[in-house]
Amino acid sequence: MRDLPFVSVIVPCFNEVDFIGACLDSIIGGIYPTDRMEVLVVDGMSRDGTRAILEDYARRHPFIHILDNPRRITAAALNVGIARARGEVIAWMSAHNRYARDYLKQAVEHLEAYGADNVGGVLVTVPREETLIGRAIACALSHPFGVGNSYTKIHVKEPRWFDAVFGGCYRREVFERVGLFNERLVRGQDMEFHIRLRKAGGRILLAPAVVSYYYARADLASFFRQNWSNGIWAVLPFLYSSVIPVSWRHLVPLGFVGGLLASAALAAVMPPGRWLLGGLGGLYLVANLAASAHVALRERNLRYLAAMPLVFGALHIAYGLGSLWGVARAARISTSRPRARRPRGPGPNGRPLTDRDPATNAPQAGRPL
């Protein structure tokens, strides 16, 4: 075990009073030796009691350190942690998850065995509350109809190379070669970074033996709001990155909801538009009901036939509407900055390089949004 690399675990955190204890307990209770790791909890100045919990853990465990993240976004937290990290390997672990006992050991072993630049694992989605809607939301987030080909969530049987993974276990030199996380991105910083990593020749491994547990929201209102926000940040990253920052699956809800609204507008002025609206809506309804029936049969509970169509609809409609709002917001930002150049990707501080300094002709880091 003494031959294992030293690992710096970075845990971005903000107002996680209900989950941070379980997260840290799962890291501490893992089989990776604590004298071969440090845990850097980068806190966004939490106000809900999280900070007191962190201070208690830091007093009892000398390898746990608390860092401040006044910007309160994940990308900034990661960059703060990377700057402080001492490890040969840097692992990004979410405060909202708990981890299998062998999570870090499996991640490090796969990193070495496959020669990967980043290794991530599968997410087991569990409900925060054991209600029908809570369980249905967990099912939707682990079903292909809900999340497409996100194999991190729908799982794989064997290790495979993939475009992006949840969190991850990185070789330290990755950040020296690719740069840091883009601090202009409130969300989607992982996908954008992984795309830059792959463009630089890096390889990302999804390993099913690396397991963590994610606590999904348990009510439709908060689930809708979350997916609305996710939809917005499927579009806005295009303003702040030199690469295409998302996968095609992130844009499917935009196309679906946009198509529904466009066909509805057409139907209002041209009767044939009703056929288009009915066809598109009908196809979605059939697919939704088929996926819902699949979940009900798998779970052996007919009540899912009523819950799943609502949950799948909330997921897709909220995400698509958020993406449409993101398009409108992106257009407004673009027109309000007519002289701004397209970002060229993050510089050494993780912010995008935009215009050049007229005196030195050197790229300048863009200002935060």
SEGULO-393999 format. One record per residue: residue in three letters; x, y, z negated of N, C-alpha, C in turn. Coordinates in steps of 0.001 Angstrom, whole numbers, padded with zeros to 6 digits, always signed. Atoms other than C-alpha are relative to their C-alpha. Last residue first. Layout:
BEGIN
ALAXYZXYZXYZ/...
END
This chain:
BEGIN
LEU+001329-000454-000400-019791+037098+016469-000708+000667-001170/PRO+001124+000869+000370-016201+036896+015323-001319+000621+000427/ARG+000590-000347+001292-013720+039006+017316-001121-000968-000332/GLY+001294-000677-000015-011786+037374+020105-000517+000263-001394/ALA+001068+000821+000546-008115+036540+019641-001288+000795-000007/GLN+000444-000414+001308-005870+038550+021968-001105-000928-000475/PRO+001393+000216+000329-003898+037116+024879-000314+000459-001433/ALA+000184+001245+000744-000534+038784+025552-001480-000180-000320/ASN+000587+000993-000899-000197+041408+028310-000173-001350-000678/THR-000910+001148-000064+002039+043319+025866-000419-001043+001022/ALA-001404-000387+000204+000595+046844+026009+000952-001172+000230/PRO-000502-000785-001143-002787+046082+027583+001467+000376-000137/ASP-000479-001268+000557-003392+043257+025046+000593+000822+001147/ARG-001429-000122+000254-005217+040582+026979+000343+001386-000528/ASP-000723-000999-000780-008905+039817+026723+001479+000035-000369/THR+000834-000689-000984-010315+036564+025367+000853+000974+000792/LEU-000826-001020-000648-008466+033902+023376-000850+000652+001087/PRO-000278+000072-001428-010979+032062+021258+000891+001133+000483/ARG+000942-000880-000691-010629+031784+017492+000357+000060+001479/GLY+001268+000663-000253-008926+028755+015928-001029+000863+000684/ASN+000875-000169+001163-006113+030784+014367-001371-000622+000214/PRO-000535+000647+001180-003520+029437+016840-000893+000129-001230/GLY-001421-000220+000186-005677+030377+019825+000460-000647-001285/PRO-000551-000543+001239-009058+028903+020606+001508+000195+000055/GLY-000254+001027+001004-010285+028509+024175+000698+000581-001200/ARG-000946+000991-000528-010044+030758+027229+000333-001074-001016/PRO-001016+000468+000938-013099+032869+026494+000856-001101+000603/ARG+000341+001324+000510-014831+034320+029568+001104-000469-000937/ARG-000413+001107-000859-013992+037980+029906-000404-001309-000640/ALA-000697+001101+000678-015863+040787+028235+000320-001099+000995/ARG-001411+000006-000369-016655+043824+030407+000758-001149-000650/PRO-000241+000205-001436-020415+043368+030505+001463-000096+000366/ARG-001459-000079-000083-020746+042813+026756+000425-000178+001451/SER-000426-001070+000903-024433+043531+026086+001513+000157-000021/THR+000287-001303-000609-025368+041561+029210+000425+001157-000895/SER-000806-000200-001212-023591+038452+027956-000230+001380+000602/ILE-001390-000250+000408-025055+038688+024451+000861+000315+001214/ARG-000055-001318+000632-028582+039057+025836+001422+000354-000408/ALA+000147-001010-001047-028103+036135+028221+000094+001403-000583/ALA-001265-000055-000732-026756+033971+025400-000047+001059+001096/ARG-000969-000701+000845-029773+034840+023252+001345+000134+000710/ALA+000381-001422+000046-032183+033911+026025+001012+000800-000818/VAL-000241-000561-001340-030336+030624+026668-000314+001494+000001/GLY-001443-000167-000149-030240+029914+022923+000362+000587+001354/TRP-000323-001221+000723-033983+030521+022705+001497+000287+000093/LEU+000536-001106-000807-034400+027900+025401+000281+001342-000669/SER-000924-000197-001123-032070+025594+023441-000476+001114+000924/GLY-001203-000667+000495-034131+026081+020290+000990+000275+001119/LEU+000362-001405+000213-037292+025222+022210+001188+000793-000525/GLY+000142-000657-001299-035620+022024+023455-000369+001463-000118/TYR-001328-000132-000601-034406+021009+020007-000085+000742+001339/ALA-000735-001025+000742-037792+021711+018412+001373+000233+000622/ILE+000593-001303-000294-039607+019787+021159+000768+001112-000712/HIS-000268-000422-001380-037261+016791+021018-000537+001396+000301/LEU-001420+000009-000358-037038+016226+017263+000227+000624+001374/ALA-000638-001106+000724-040597+017274+016431+001473+000099+000359/GLY+000416-001261-000609-041927+014978+019179+000640+001197-000675/PHE-000706-000122-001276-039871+012023+017920-000353+001328+000678/VAL-001412-000254+000297-041179+012683+014405+000809+000136+001283/LEU-000167-001344+000547-044816+013040+015432+001470+000340-000209/PRO+000224-000977-001071-044694+009965+017704+000156+001442-000481/MET-001122-000168-000925-042966+008036+014861-000295+000964+001155/ALA-001041-000945+000422-045542+008613+012127+001036+000275+001080/ALA+000531-001349+000186-048719+007070+013585+001100+001002-000284/LEU+000662-000372-001253-047225+003902+015071-000602+001391-000089/TYR-000953-000743-000839-044893+003844+012045-000607+000388+001347/ARG+000148-001426+000293-047914+002876+009939+000984+000847+000803/LEU+000805-000671-001017-047853-000495+011727-000179+001485-000273/ASN+000885-000911+000708-044981-001710+009536-000773+000818+001043/ARG+001152+000799+000425-042815-004626+010562-000974+000829-000838/GLU+000170-000230+001436-039730-002369+010692-001162-000802-000582/ARG-001279+000283+000672-038679-003719+014092-000133+000119-001511/LEU-000245+001444-000032-042274-003889+015306+001282-000359-000741/ALA+001002+000641+000854-043019-000319+014177+000196-001514-000046/VAL-000372-000225+001401-039738+000946+015652-000973-000719-000930/HIS-001215+000767+000259-040498-000646+019028+000444+000141-001457/ALA+000411+001393+000178-044033+000737+018921+001204-000895-000294/SER+000647+000083+001306-042627+004225+018387-000454-001427-000298/ALA-001063-000025+001007-040253+003781+021328-000588-000120-001402/ALA-000740+001259-000117-043172+002727+023544+001116-000076-001038/LEU+000800+001060+000602-045345+005582+022257+000709-001350+000074/ASN+000079-000228+001449-042626+008145+022991-000752-001137-000682/ALA-001304+000362+000555-041924+006725+026456-000002+000133-001527/VAL-000160+001451-000130-045641+006815+027339+001324-000458-000622/LEU+000906+000638+000957-046022+010347+025967+000144-001524+000042/TYR-000575-000116+001338-042945+011553+027838-000871-000717-001026/LEU-001187+000857+000081-044221+010156+031122+000627+000064-001387/GLY+000414+001399+000097-047630+011724+030519+001174-000954-000113/GLY+000479+000262+001353-046197+015152+029787-000396-001452-000193/LEU-001141-000130+000912-044165+015132+032991-000421-000305-001434/GLY-000972+001068-000234-047007+013750+035078+001157+000040-000977/GLY+000528+001272+000492-049672+015951+033541+000984-001138+000173/LEU+000056-000066+001455-047617+019088+034040-000483-001324-000585/LEU-001378+000002+000489-046756+018179+037626+000028+000001-001521/TRP-000525+001359-000202-050331+017253+038409+001434-000099-000526/ARG+000545+000851+001057-051553+020479+036833+000507-001430+000126/GLY-000907-000011+001136-049174+022416+039053-000494-000862-001136/PRO-000923+001142-000056-051280+021288+042003+000987-000036-001172/PRO+000560+001273+000480-053964+023750+040763+000951-001190+000115/MET+000110+000916-001132-051746+026807+041323-000498-001349-000501/VAL+000229-000760-001230-051890+029867+039047-000180-000893+001227/ALA+000918-001117+000255-052157+028409+035525-000340+000763+001271/ALA+001372+000511+000011-050644+025115+036646-001015+001112-000203/LEU+000402+000251-001383-047432+026925+037572-001450-000457+000062/ALA+000169-001308-000634-047097+028318+034047-000468-000156+001445/ALA+001209-000594+000578-047714+024856+032604-000273+001366+000622/SER+001147+000635-000663-045164+023385+035046-001322+000528-000556/ALA+000067-000455-001394-042564+025909+033883-001202-000603+000717/LEU+000458-001390-000020-043323+025310+030202-000129+000513+001430/LEU+001385-000077+000466-043099+021525+030557-000538+001426+000104/GLY+000873+000530-001042-039945+021716+032673-001465+000040-000385/GLY+000056-000991-001064-038240+023986+030160-000902-000447+001131/VAL+000891-001063+000469-039181+021564+027406-000112+001100+001045/PHE+001362+000518+000207-037665+018620+029302-000962+001114-000404/GLY+000628+000277-001279-034617+020430+030679-001444-000459-000145/LEU+000173-001285-000676-033732+021883+027295-000703-000201+001336/PRO+001216-000650+000532-034346+018499+025647-000275+001363+000629/VAL+001223+000647-000484-031805+016936+028089-001255+000638-000597/LEU+000766-000919-000842-029079+019493+027314-001289-000611+000537/HIS+000419-001141+000799-027447+017730+024352-000874+000973+000796/ARG+001144+000377+000824-027408+014458+026294-000507+001163-000851/TRP+001262-000157-000732-025208+016086+028951-001198-000300-000877/SER+000282+001109-000905-022378+016409+026433-001342+000227+000686/VAL+000959+000987+000474-021364+019731+024909-000119-001116+001026/PRO-000175+000373+001401-018516+022271+025101-000974-001041-000539/ILE+001423+000283+000180-017947+022592+028838-000130-000629-001374/VAL+000410+001294-000531-014433+023957+028397-001521-000093-000081/SER-000527+000102-001358-013035+027487+027973-000359-001330+000649/SER-000931+001093-000253-015213+028059+024941+000433-000007+001453/TYR-001209-000141+000810-017088+030935+023354+001020-001101+000223/LEU-000518-001361+000009-020091+031678+025529+001409+000090-000565/PHE-000485-000307-001347-020778+028019+026370+000589+001416+000066/PRO-001437+000273-000157-020954+027383+022601+000557+000294+001387/LEU-000889-001119+000305-024317+029239+022587+001488-000336+000112/VAL-000156-000946-001103-026201+026449+024381+001041+001076-000293/ALA-000367+000800-001167-026223+023324+022178+000285+000897+001196/TRP-001449+000181-000070-026056+025717+019251+000429-001099+000962/ILE-000654-001280-000290-029608+026890+019854+001490-000201+000215/GLY+000248-000317-001404-030820+023293+020011+000641+001311+000414/ASN-000902+000833-000804-029163+022445+016693-000161+000297+001482/SER-001339-000572+000109-030968+025404+015122+001011-000802+000817/TRP+000040-001299-000670-034348+024198+016394+001393+000625-000010/ASN-000170+000284-001425-033367+020693+015310-000139+001251+000856/GLN-001348+000477-000271-032796+021810+011727+000224-000221+001490/ARG-000928-001136+000067-035985+023860+011646+001430-000422+000317/PHE+000230-000858-001164-038080+020919+012857+000994+001150+000009/PHE-000535+000741-001144-036538+018569+010259-000153+000825+001273/SER-001454-000212+000019-037186+021189+007559+000669-000732+001152/ALA-000301-001424-000135-040879+021292+008518+001505+000239+000025/LEU+000033-000461-001393-041240+017549+009200+000402+001459+000146/ASP+001290-000615-000318-040147+016390+005764+000085+000631+001380/ALA+001120+000895+000259-037439+013921+004620-001362+000632+000255/ARG+001118-000746+000571-034177+015358+005869-001245-000877-000052/ALA+000816-000789-000934-031511+012769+006592-001087+000766-000753/TYR+001318-000229+000576-028902+011605+004070-000806+000934+000905/TYR+000470-001376-000131-025925+010249+006034-001417+000118-000542/TYR+001446-000053+000157-024093+007065+005051-000440+001458-000041/SER+000455-000976+000995-020549+006314+006170-001516+000077+000058/VAL+001427-000209+000257-018931+003348+007900-000219+001092-001040/VAL-000131-001244+000762-015585+002730+009601-001422+000535-000221/ALA-000390+000377+001359-015869-000918+010693+000155+001209-000912/PRO+001171+000346+000809-017857+000235+013745+000330-000437-001419/ALA-000241+001296+000623-014770+002016+015155-001178-000364-000894/LEU+001141+000239+000864-015271+004860+017636+000119-001422-000536/LEU+000505+001359+000195-011876+005783+019027-001198+000005-000940/ILE+000884+000017+001162-010900+009164+020448-000636-001375-000095/ARG+000960+001095-000043-007958+009469+022843-000747-000079-001332/GLY+000237+000717+001244-005945+012602+023569-001078-001059+000144/GLY-000498+001370-000081-004812+013575+027061-000204-000817-001264/ALA-001442-000016+000248-005095+017345+026621+000596-001406+000006/LYS-000621-000675-001141-008536+017282+028248+001512+000041-000140/ARG-000020+000939-001113-009533+014691+025625+000622+000624+001250/LEU-000945+001071+000309-008517+016995+022780+000102-000988+001167/ARG-001352-000538-000224-010298+019955+024357+001058-001064-000258/ILE-000136-000158-001450-013475+017854+024592+001373+000574+000331/HIS-000272+001311-000580-012991+016740+020990+000137+000066+001520/PHE-001382+000379+000286-012687+020347+019827+000337-001337+000653/GLU-000887-000865-000781-015904+021378+021583+001456-000374-000218/MET+000088+000384-001404-017787+018371+020162+000961+000827+000855/ASP-000616+001313-000158-016517+019058+016635-000018-000447+001454/GLN-001449-000151-000038-017231+022803+016735+000707-001346+000199/GLY-000567+000539-001231-020844+022137+017703+001501+000105+000090/ARG+000171+001450-000131-022215+024424+015034+000639-000443+001303/VAL+000637+000338+001270-021376+027937+013844-000287-001496-000059/LEU+001105+000947-000078-018979+028190+016766-000522-000311-001390/ARG+001154-000712-000557-016829+031329+016934-001236-000900+000009/GLU+000781-000638+001055-014402+029639+014545-001128+000876+000530/ASN+000441-001294-000515-013118+027289+017251-000947+000656-001004/PHE+001421-000039-000344-011324+024459+015505-000420+001432+000328/LEU+000934+000183+001098-007524+024497+015603-001447+000017+000496/GLY+000448-001204+000685-004954+024024+018339-001011-000339-001073/VAL+001258-000476-000564-004512+021173+020807-000427+001342-000576/ARG+000047+000098-001464-000868+020157+020305-001233+000687+000589/GLU-001139-000747-000528-000201+021269+016737-000044+000036+001519/PHE+000306-001420+000152-003710+020167+015793+001157+000883+000466/VAL+001093-000375-000898-003150+016684+017218-000255+001502-000062/GLU-000551-000683-001169+000215+016490+015427-001068+000392+001019/ARG-000262-001421+000250-001578+015759+012172+000462+000733+001256/ARG-001441-000178+000194-003000+012489+013445+000270+001503-000138/TYR-000867-000519-001046-006739+012689+012993+001479-000144-000366/CYS-001298+000161+000651-009336+010717+010986+001062+000301+001066/GLY-001132+000659-000624-012790+011713+012084+001245+000010-000855/GLY-001174-000257+000849-015838+013798+011473+001253-000535+000667/PHE+000311-000769+001194-018563+012101+013531+001262+000182-000833/VAL+000419+000805+001136-017218+010955+016879-000356+000931-001163/ALA-000022-000725+001272-016741+012443+020323-000479-000936-001093/ASP-000271-001416-000240-016150+011350+023926+000077+000805-001287/PHE+001229-000783-000120-015757+007636+023186+000357+001469+000146/TRP-000384-001387-000217-013213+004849+023341-001252+000802+000305/ARG+000025-000459-001385-014609+001622+021932+000436+001454+000052/PRO-000617-001315-000200-014333-000507+018814-000024+000395+001472/GLU-001456+000071-000085-016789-003435+018883+000575+001403+000131/LYS-000446+001238+000636-020439-003892+017905+001520-000112-000045/VAL-000629+000892-000969-021628-000333+018567+000485-001244-000750/HIS-000982+001017+000366-023911+001973+016609+000488-000827+001199/ILE+000715+001224-000366-027088+004001+017304+000897-001229-000124/LYS+001260+000154+000742-025736+006964+015338-000736-001285+000344/THR-000281-000184+001419-022062+007060+016360-001246-000277-000828/TYR-000299+001304+000579-023198+005612+019669+000424+000089-001454/SER-000883-000356+001097-024873+008901+020603+000330-001269-000789/ASN-001140+000918+000087-026295+007519+023849+001014+000438-001056/GLY-000697+000344-001231-029686+009155+023493+001137-000981-000217/VAL-001317-000645-000088-030544+010582+020071+000805-000416+001232/GLY-000167-001210+000788-034269+009935+019585+001290+000732+000286/PHE+000948-000998-000504-035005+007482+022369+000147+001312-000756/PRO-000426-000588-001286-031770+005650+021527-000984+001020+000561/HIS+000654+000690-001114-032871+005193+017879+000422+000649+001317/SER-000849+001154-000302-030741+006090+014832-000591-000835+001141/LEU-001394-000425-000149-032010+009615+014245+000954-001162+000237/ALA-000132-000788-001227-035610+008523+014889+001451+000380+000263/CYS+000104+000889-001160-035365+005786+012247+000212+000759+001312/ALA-001232+000790-000031-034117+008212+009591-000004-000941+001205/ILE-001058-000898-000465-036969+010572+010474+001320-000739+000086/ALA+000184-000168-001449-039452+007689+010137+001071+000919+000585/ARG-000537+001193-000668-038049+006784+006715-000125+000119+001519/GLY-001437+000056+000235-038603+010333+005459+000639-001185+000689/ILE-000619-000962-000906-042032+010484+007104+001516-000003-000177/LEU+000161+000473-001373-043112+007267+005382+000676+000947+000974/THR+001361-000202-000492-041654+008392+002054-000084-000526+001429/GLU+000595+001216-000541-038518+007042+000395-001487+000192+000291/GLU+001135+000428+000808-036867+010430-000024-000651-001199+000678/ARG-000175-000610+001323-033439+011540+001191-001101-000450-000948/PRO+000870-001123+000366-033805+009053+004029+000351+000567-001369/VAL+000921+000405+001065-030841+006944+005185-000853+001200-000393/THR+000895-001076+000418-028888+007238+008428-000989-000535-001022/VAL+001224+000673+000398-025981+004796+008730-000918+001073-000577/LEU+000840-000580+001045-023362+006744+010627-001192-000917-000254/VAL+001436-000028-000234-020707+004910+012602-000704+000601-001212/GLY+000797+001190+000241-017013+005643+012477-001464+000195+000319/GLY+001220-000271+000747-014392+008041+013686-000817-001256-000121/VAL+000874+001153+000208-010795+007610+014756-001200+000454-000824/ASN+001044-000207+000997-008734+010425+016235-000848-001256-000063/ASP-000267-001319+000573-005487+010440+018182-001018+000363-001065/ALA+000969-001061-000247-005661+006720+018858+000488+001317-000582/GLY-000727-001150-000516-002693+004352+019055-000917+001173+000319/TYR+000442-000337-001349-005086+001414+018712+000779+001169+000606/ALA+000105+001191-000840-003531-000315+015681-000321+000346+001453/GLU-001313+000575-000314-002334+002896+014011-000121-001134+001020/LEU-000815-001066-000586-005581+004862+014077+001336-000560+000461/HIS+000379-000103-001412-007532+001643+013480+000812+001082+000715/GLU-000462+001211-000688-005586+001057+010269-000364+000030+001473/VAL-001447-000090-000177-006072+004675+009157+000523-001224+000747/ALA-000281-001068-000956-009840+004541+009740+001493+000088+000287/GLN+000351+000456-001344-010200+001150+008050+000346+001054+001041/LYS-000954+001050-000367-008307+002358+004983-000273-000518+001408/LEU-001294-000592-000349-010278+005604+004853+000993-001062+000446/TYR+000118-000964-001101-013695+003926+005013+001373+000524+000428/ASP-001167+000169-000868-012832+000885+002860+000022+000999+001147/ARG-001233+000058+000799-015116+001791-000040+001242-000096+000877/ALA-000321+001371+000394-017915+002861+002325+001364-000034-000692/TYR-000866+000791-000868-018576+006584+002333+000219-001399-000546/ARG-000819+000852+000860-021176+009022+001067+000648-001059+000889/ASN-000034+001443-000213-022382+011873+003205+000630-000706-001195/HIS+001382+000464-000034-023449+015517+002794-000103-001514+000162/ALA+000514-000010+001367-020023+016716+001719-001398-000591-000082/SER+001098-000921+000290-018748+015680+005137-000449-000116-001445/MET+001103+000739+000601-015338+014049+005604-001059+000995-000474/TRP+001117-000925+000231-012615+015335+007939-001180-000824-000496/ALA+001337+000573-000138-009497+013186+007618-001048+001057-000337/ILE+000989-000937+000527-006002+014546+008251-001385-000555+000292/VAL+001321+000230-000579-003145+012056+008652-000967+000965-000670/GLU-000319+000424-001365+000519+012859+008005-001284-000227+000790/GLY-000001+001380-000460-000759+014709+004969+000475-000199+001421/ARG-001364+000538+000032+000250+018033+003442+000105-001361+000679/ALA-000193+001449+000073-002933+019994+004194+001467-000397+000058/ARG-000484+000390+001323-003103+023730+003408+000436-001469-000075/ALA-001152-000846+000348-003401+025041+006972+000619-000409-001331/ILE-001142+000442-000813-005636+022082+007875+001247+000808-000350/GLY-000530+001256+000505-007973+022895+004988+001218-000483+000756/VAL-000599-000284+001307-008418+026532+005954+000635-001270-000559/ASN-001277-000669-000258-008975+025451+009570+000712+000385-001291/LEU-000957+000979-000499-011626+022958+008513+001368+000636+000228/ALA-000371+000872+001110-013441+025542+006421+001051-001018+000429/ALA-000928-000757+000845-013383+028039+009307+000473-000850-001171/ALA-001267-000133-000729-014925+025453+011642+001036+000744-000824/THR-000801+001224+000077-017570+024541+009054+001354+000147+000686/ILE+000289+000857-001145-018948+028029+008543+001003-001146+000006/ARG+001128+000918+000167-019178+029871+005239-000394-000744+001266/ARG+000773-000123-001246-016902+032792+006172-001182-000963+000044/PRO+000959-001110+000044-015737+033091+002536-000827+000142+001265/ASN+000361-000264-001392-014177+029606+002642-001032+001121+000033/ASP+001117-000902-000298-012377+029084-000642-000186+000178+001505/LEU-000423-001141-000817-010219+026087-001565-001235+000824+000341/ILE+001085-000837-000520-010813+023579-004356+000596+001184+000748/HIS-000282-001431+000040-008257+020821-004973-001162+000756+000637/ILE+001103-000767-000587-008741+017138-005824+000274+001488-000196/PHE-000179-000003-001455-005498+015190-006383-001149+000714+000716/PRO-000994-000991-000455-005440+016152-010070+000179+000067+001512/HIS-000760+000698-001044-008695+014265-010791+000993+000980+000617/ARG-000170+001421+000324-010491+015144-014030+000876-000744+000990/ARG-000628+000151+001316-010083+018913-013833+000317-001464-000293/ALA-001400-000411-000126-010760+018925-010075+000735-000121-001325/TYR-000740+001061-000694-013966+016903-010584+001484+000349+000096/ASP-000061+001149+000902-015232+019402-013182+000787-001146+000631/GLU-001006-000323+001019-014344+022349-010955+000149-001134-001006/LEU-001333+000111-000598-016256+020765-008078+001089+000257-001040/ILE-000270+001430-000193-019359+020268-010212+001400-000201+000558/ALA-000263+000559+001330-019229+023888-011370+000304-001495+000089/ARG-001346-000393+000425-018893+025025-007744+000352-000586-001370/THR-001008+000876-000593-021941+023045-006621+001390+000295-000547/GLY-000545+000887+001018-024204+024886-009046+001049-000960+000528/ASP+001054+000855+000543-026432+026483-006409+000477-000938-001104/ARG+000730-000727+001039-024335+029511-005410-001021-000878-000730/SER+001320+000541+000329-021627+027952-003238-000630+000735-001182/MET+000467-000836+001107-018695+030172-002209-001427-000392-000388/GLY+000470-001271-000550-018222+028395+001134-000625+000886-001060/ASP+001334-000413+000398-016212+025617-000530-000346+001384+000549/VAL-000013-001404-000429-013258+023891+001060-001418+000536-000151/VAL+001397-000399-000167-012834+020647-000870-000018+001495+000295/LEU+000125-001457-000053-009263+019496-000273-001460+000333+000274/VAL+001344-000367-000439-008835+015878-001341-000133+001505-000116/GLU+000474-001209+000669-005237+014674-001520-001375+000302+000568/MET+000950-000925-000622-004111+011184-000661-000117+001261-000838/ARG-000378-000176-001406-001470+008498-001194-000995+000927+000703/ASP-001311-000658-000020-001603+008635-005001+000535+000148+001415/THR+000124-001436+000221-005357+008036-004717+001351+000703-000063/PRO-000597-000448+001273-004800+004627-003202-000016+001514-000139/TYR-001222-000701-000385-007298+003827-000412+000606+000596-001272/ILE-001184+000822+000235-009706+001307-001943+001289+000668+000480/GLY-000439+000797-001134-012546+003776-002305+001284-000754-000307/GLY+000195+001424+000249-013909+004896-005668+000394-000894+001156/ILE-000834+000404+001137-012449+008394-005354-000072-001512-000218/ILE-001402-000151-000421-013952+008865-001882+000934-000494-001100/SER-000273+001031-001003-017341+007415-002880+001438+000091+000521/ASP-000089+001307+000662-017370+009451-006095+000344-001095+001006/LEU-001312+000109+000640-016567+012596-004087+000168-001334-000714/CYS-001063-000032-001009-019563+012124-001797+001370-000222-000643/ALA-000017+001316-000640-021941+011080-004589+001096-000088+001057/GLY-000471+000982+000966-021010+014208-006547+000098-001384+000609/ILE-001453-000052+000091-021300+016484-003503+000545-001032-000992/PHE-000716+001045-000717-024865+015390-002676+001503-000050-000268/ASP+000659+001305+000068-027493+017241-004720+000840-001135+000564/VAL+000088+000466+001376-025334+020300-005473-000608-001401-000097/GLU+000269+001436-000102-024398+020712-001806-000144-000627-001383/ASN+001294+000268+000648-024542+024515-001604-000421-001463+000169/PHE+000737-001213+000359-021634+024842+000849-001367-000392-000545/CYS+001093+000097+000962-018906+022270+001456-000661+001360-000187/PRO+000717-001277-000035-016239+021410+003985-001266-000098-000842/VAL+001442+000093+000201-014426+018260+002743-000594+001416+000048/ILE+000604-001334+000035-010872+017898+004038-001511-000162-000071/VAL+001436+000035-000253-009079+014650+003160-000554+001413-000146/SER+000667-001194+000519-005297+014875+003471-001463-000065+000415/VAL+001194-000511-000675-003874+011393+003935-000504+001248-000716/PHE+000677-000920+000901-000357+010213+003074-001126+000671+000776/PRO-000290-001431-000164+000491+007305+005343-000749+000831-001029/LEU+001093-000714-000649+000275+003766+003945+000352+001474+000141/ASP-000378-000331-001365+003639+002165+003171-001105+000747+000742/ARG-000879-001169+000034+002959+002319-000566+000436+000420+001393/MET+000826-001208+000000+000000+000000+000000+000855+001250+000000/
END
